[in-house]
């Protein structure tokens, strides 16, 4: 029996708009600092405008403008966030090619999330790419994982498990899922559990599989929770 697997993913959500546990911790707009070419000030101001926080009204066009300036000042997140807005057509004309260029710069500036997003786009032929290129996708996932982006390690693990853009290698896949799991990615824990359950790339160990599925389920992975019901010993 092959347990349900997770799928390749990009990071969710609009650029810089992730909810904060404490709204008071949201970055404060600092247009004065940005005017003085302080990259973080530009980035923080962009985030404030994308959220409509810190006393400013939500304005995606202003957010994009501040993100682009942050990017010009070598802010990796500024480039990545601007790229996402360009791809989605938020605050600027929809332009996937421009968005990918911005994400390329972000990846070069060591933003693992942007490297992963580029990998997913090339794997799926998305964001205006058209024809998928699994070898190119693998390269971006590899870079993302080196930068300790957990989804990058997970997606690279999938590439090695499925032999997509690289020769299939179950042992290497398991190692990458382990790294993803150690970086607190539920999908990585879930796939590592399947590897232990099936004995693919690691010694078969049903107890270890259950332990990992419990961990992933506790991290809100519905796939892991369903798999746990199938493999957990009945009392």
NORJO-V708629 format. One line per field, one symbol per residue. psi: psi as a letter, one per 40 degrees, with the letter a starting at -180 (. if undefined). A space follows every 10 residues. Layout:
psi = ???
//
This chain:
psi = hhihiiihii hiiiheeiii dhdeeiihig dddddefhdd dddddddddd dfifeihhhd dddddddddd ddefhddddd dddddddefh eiihgddddd ddddddddef hddddddddd dddefafedc higddddddd ddddddefhd dddddddddd defheihhgd dddddddddd ddefhddddd dddddddefh eihhgddddd dddddddeef hddddddddd ehhh.
//
